[in-house]
């Protein structure tokens, strides 16, 4: 990921987000904000990142607005696998960031030929965004947009039915793993 985003909001928060960092804004009863791509040094010219939106559970929709910034340290998640856990818990790493529903968001970077075995919760919805390279999860080949026969979507969602996500030897890859447990009346969306 690359680039730099400047965040300002009506709660008085002014923060930057860089590759490998999380900014989580909770709108609650209402907030105004701006996000602007800024250039401060060579290499910042291209903004390449991910923005996810998660709806608050109905009972928490009028909560106070909030903002959390977190820069997780990369940690080993297997041989040749590095993880940054932004939300929730994975591979022995836990994010301190509060969420209103159980969420897991992590960036996994795999060296060429690496394999990662992840314990997954069958009650969660699972999604994988492949940023570069190719991975295989639960028997499905996942690629960055256009890399798998030029038909792969940017965001791929799949059901795991309690299986362990398995990433066999394919190629060097970087991907984001996001899961959520949603009530039937909750709505979540992903934007890129």
Secondary structure by P-SEA (a helix, b strand, c coil): cbbbbbbbccccccccccccbbbbbbbcccccbbbbbbbcccccccccbbbbbbbccccccccccbbbbbbbccccccccbbbbbccccccccccccccccbbbbbbbbbccbbbbbbbccccbbbbbbbccbbbbccccccccccccccccccbbbbbcccccccccccccbbbbbbbbbbcccbbbbbcc
